[in-house]
Amino acid sequence: MSETLLLNAQGLNKRFGAVVAAQDVSVQVKTGERVSLIGSNGAGKTTFVNMITGYVRADSGSIALGGTDISRLTPRQITRLGVARSFQIPQLYPSMTVLENMLVALACHENRLSMCWPAASPARVLRADEVLSRFHLLAHRDRLVAELPGGVRKLIDIALAMTGSPRLLLLDEPTSGVAAEEKFPMMDTIMQALQGQALTVLFVEHDMDIVTRYCERVVAFYSGRIIADDVPAVALAQADVRRYVTGERLPEDAPHA
Amino acid sequence: MSLSAMLITALAALLAMAGVGYVLPSWMQFMLTMAMANGLVSLGIVLLMRGGVVAFGQGLMSAIGGYAAALVFLHWGVTDAMVLALGGGLSAMLMTAPFAPLLARYRGIFFSMLSLALSMVGYGLLVKTESLGGSDGFNMGRITVLGQHLADGDVRFVMYVFNLVLTVLCALAVKVYFVSSRGLVTRAVRDNELRVEYLGGSVSNSMTLNFVLAAFLGGMGGALAVMALGHIDPNFSYWTTSGEFVFVAILAGSQSVVAVMLSSLVLEVVRSFSSAYFPNTWQLALGIFLLLVIRFMPLGLGSLWSKTTGKAEQSP
């Protein structure tokens, strides 16, 4: 198993003042896995993602990516090791066109920031078009990001993350803010775009239908702790997950007369 | 626009401007010369504005370049205009480079105030340094161009053409930089620093480089101004002088290099004519003019011919 282990987070702890955001969190993810991180607001999902990507530094514990310790690295260094992420609120460049957004991403990933050669080199434009095409975004290529609807921006955010051909992709609530009837088509687009890539995906999600349909493993968080880690059918059936994540009222929780 | 098209346009503009300059009266040649020299300093501010920061102390860069050129002329006997101009730019670049990583950490008003603070420290040092002429500054003699001494009747036109050549070259280089991948990432920093870091880019490197390049342009502009004026004093680095450079940058907007030179010329024209007709209130005329520009052209003169729509550029 160690040969295929991509992400190994061990004993992560993180406090923000009196709030415990992570308490002895340990997660191992194998190469190629599609893992969903679920939990109510404030459960610690995004903190976990932020610790992996270097945005937040864990108080204790270790994070290894393919055997390399990344616990003390900056977001930039972690990105360069093959970790990419999208954000709950898309983080784009609104004053630029979609193509320019992609060119920025490609230039940053390639680490070839020339002061002389145009950013829009034929090779780079070709690669940008290829990624945009996979996400069905070519129609928006020359439009300003500021003018585009939220769902399209979500896709662009993920497309930006994919320009560097990452090993590990973290999607923070890819369907939040998207109309209910558009969630599945959007997830289909994302998953099709990711097909054929040697890619491990972790995504934070609140919609259990999407979790069940698109991932093969669920890690459930509650109050900074992991309360379940299993295949969706098993994890979602656990009492704590039903109680604290999906918000069900279980018979044993009924007040005794 | 492709690079070759840009080169042809620049060459055509250079020849046309040189031709026009030949028939202009001497005072107008001088005004254009000063507009170009000061325009280069403002071009540095525009460079920084593309990264989302505005320097209120760019006068110091101009002063460093000016003092360096004048001192090299006086003490080392170097009279060649090209050497002095490049020397001015390099001096400003080298002297500001140690501060660039520090300034690269700041944004918004903090960056502006820090750059202003540094310029005021510089101003104070220049005023108190007697060996540099104190508050009166000092004069420098007549420069040579390509080894040729300049006759009295030719000096203004030759200086005009020399400034024109350097300005066009710098404008071209900045234009190339704007469309380069480094230039695009600088714009991205202004829009969203977090995303740049999460894509593997270095915000700090981009901002540091931008600051150093802006210093070079400022230093070269200062050196050119000193060569045209024949005199340097600490007022080059005074905060009101820096304010004028910022005025030009805001008037131009951050979208066009040509607009910067045009705005610098507008400032010179307003200043010259207002000084003549409203001697004590020329700042009033300047202020009203800027108010009108901000009201009716919030993205500056450059927005008149830039393709980018105003709505998106205004977004924070």
Interface residues (C-beta under 8 A of the other chain):
Chain A: T53 T74 P75 R76 T79 R80 A84 R85 Q91 L92 Y93 P94 S95 M96 E100 L103 V104 A105 A107 C108 H109 N111 R112 L113 S114 M115 C116 W117 P118 A119 A120 L144 V145 A146 E147 L160 A161 T163 G164
Chain B: L3 V176 Y177 V179 S180 S181 R182 G183 L184 V185 R187 A188 R190 D191 N192 L194 R195 V196 E197 Y198 L199 G200 G201 S202 N205 S206 L209 T308 T309 K311 A312 E313 S315
